[in-house]
Each structure stands twice: as C-alpha cells, then as structure tokens.
Amino acid sequence: MLSEELRPAIVALVVLSLVTGVAYPLLVTSIAQVAFPVEANGSLIERDGKALGSRLVGQPFSDPKYFWPRPSATVPVPYNAGASSGSNQGPLNPALADAVKARVEALRAADPEQTRPVPVDLVSASGSGLDPHISPAAADYQVPRVARLRGLSEEKLRALVAEHTEGRQLGILGETRVNVLTLNLALESVTP
C-alpha cells in the first residue's frame, strides 16, 4: 500500500528532475549558443585569442594614461565579478563620505590642472559594483589628463570618446554611456 503511493512520487521526482534539471537547461543553452553566441559566452573581448575582459563587467584601470572606471564596491577585491554588490552605505554614512573624499583627492592628484567639478560616477560605485560604463561627462573630465600623458590632442581624444559613446537602449532606456574597457583598448592604437 505504501509502495502504491511512494512509486508515483518517486517517478514524478525523477521525471521532473530530468526535465527541469537536464532537458530544459540544455535546450535554453543550445538556443542561446545559436542565437546569441557572444552574449551567451559572457560578451568577452578577445585579442590574439586571449580574453581581455567582458563588455559587461567593469575592469580596474589605475594608470593615469588610461580612462578610469567607476569605483568598484565588490569585496574582498575590487571588480570581482563573483561578488557583485553595492556598498550599502547611505549618504549619511561617514565611511562613504571618506571614500568619496579619497577618490576626489586621487583624481585631483592625477590631474592637478583639472579644476572642474568631479562627475559623481567617478567617485561613487554603481549598485552592482561592476558597472563597465561611465558617463560622457566623466570621460570628458579625464580627457585633458589622458591627452597630456599620451601626447595626444584633446580634440582627437574627444573624437575617440564620441566613437565609443553608446546611446540609450531602444532609444529610451538608460542614459548615454561610455564603455571604459573598449575605450581604453581603442586608446592603445591611437598615435599622436
């Protein structure tokens, strides 16, 4: 009598486990690999067969000759894609104020001639802590420093930033933005 009730439950468990745990994931993965192969594999940027990073995950750049990304809030190390999170520090938290102050000082130290206000996205992390984009204003803020250190004209560099500025998704979603990784990779091929 117990086996009459237990057998259908075990059969249902096995069948549903195979359908939801094996067949469905294989089907979805196969469709993604055919329809969206780049996205399904992490939107990786490769050069000479070597993965340099992902278009979707912020990368650390601290050399003043490169454009700097938004700060990362991931722990235990910055830009850790396995630990996406915000800092959870509110605007009245002294730790956040100290971190922003330190970031402003680092930007000022890297370019003492820059007197414009620092764009907020250069001193505050995104909600995920991994945003690969900065605003066009944040990129423009960094143009004088990068141009000077690379011996490039600011006009040439602004044109490069404009080439790498992405519009709103579907024309209405989000804001215009600049992918820091693709901009910095393009920067390597620009000659004075």
N, C-alpha and C positions, 0 to 999 in steps of 0.2 A: 504494500500500500504506500509506503513511504517512497519506494522507487518510482511509483506512478507519478508522484508529484515532483520528485527530485530530477528525474530524467529530462522532462521538458525544460526545466530551469537550466540545467547544465547545457543542453543543446542550444537553447536561446543565448546563453552566455558565450559559448564558443562561436556561434554564427555571428552574433553582433560584434564580438571582438575581432573576428576576421574582416567583417565588412567595415567597421569604423576604425580599426587599428591597422589594417593592411590594405584592403582594396581601395578605400576612399583616399588615404594619403598617397598611394601610388598613382591613382587617377589624377588627382589635383597636381602632384609634382610633374607628371608627364605632360599635362596640358600647359603648365607654367613653363616648362623647358622648351616646348614647341612655340607657344605664343609669345612669351616674354623671356627669352633666354638670358639677356643681360640682367634684368631685374631679378629674376629667379636665382641668379648666382651672386647677388649682393651688389650689383652696379659697380663692379670693380673697374678701376682704371689701371690698365697694364701698359708697360713699356718694355720692349725686348723680352716678352714672355714673363716678366716679373710684375706682380701686383704691387702697385704703389699706394693704394688706398681705395676707399669707396666714395662715390659721389654723395652718398647719403650719411656719412659719418664724419664729423669734424676730425681734423688732423692737427697735431701740435706743430706750430711754427714759432720759433722764438728768435731766429736770426733777423736782425733789423733790415736785411736786404730783401726780405720777403714780406708779404702782407700777413698780418697776424689775424687769427680767427677769433671768434667769441671765446671767452674763457670756458673751461670745462668744469662741471660740478661733480664729475664722477669720482668715486673713491674705490680703491686706495690710490689709484694713479689717474691723472687726467686723460681724457679721451679714451677711456676704457669702454669699448662697445659692449662688453659683457656686463656692465654695471650702469646702465642708463638710469639717470635720476637727476632731479634738481637738487639744489642745496637745502631747500625747505627753510631758508632763512627769510624772515619777513623784513619789511622795510625799516622797522624799528630795532632790528637785531644789531647790536654793536659789532658782531663778527662780520656781518655783511658790509656795514659801513667801513670797517677796517680793510676788508678785502677790496672793495671798490676804490678806496683811497690808495692802496698799494698798487692797484692796476693803473690808475691815473698817473701815479708817480713813475711807474715803469714806462708808460707811453711818453711822458714828458722827458724822461731821461734819454730815451731812444731818439727823440727829436726835439731838442730844446728850443729850436726856432719855431716850432708849431705853437701858435697861441690861440687857435680856435677852440671852442668847447669840444670836449671829447664825446663822440657819439656813444649813447648808452649801451649799444650792443657790443662795444669793445671792452666794457668793464662789468657786464652782467652776463651770467650764464643763462642759457635757454632752459626751458622746462625739462628737456631730456638730458641736458648737459653735453650733448653731442651735435649741436646744430652745425652743419657744414657751411652755412651761409653767413654773410654779413650784409648789412645794408649798403646801398651805393654810397651813402654819406660816410659810412665807416671806411669804405675803400678809398674814397676821395680824401679823407682825413690823412690816410697813410701815404698817398701819392708823393708828396714832397720828400719824405724820408727815403722811400724806396728809390725814387728817381735820383736823388743825390748820391746815395750809396752805390748805385749801379751805373752812374754816369749816363743816365737817360734823360731825355727831356720830359717834363711833366705832361706836355701835350700828347706825346707818344704813349706814355703810360696811361693817361686818361682814356685814350682811344682803346687800349688793351682792356681796361676795366669795362668800358662800354660794350666791347665784344663779348665779354663774359658775364654781362648782366642779364639775368633771366627775368622775364615778365611774370605777371600773375598767372596762376594756373587757370586754364579755361577763360582767361581774361578778366576774372572777377575774384578769384580766391587768393588770399595771401597778399604779400607785398612784393615789389621788385627786390631782387636779391642777387648777390654775387657769391658764387661757389669759390671758396678760398683755395681749395686744392687745385681745381682746374686753372684758376688764375695764376697760381704760383708755378704750375707746370708750364704754362704758356710763357711765363716771365723768363724762364730759363732759356728760351730760344730767341729772345729779343736781343738784338745787338744795338749798341749806341749809335 
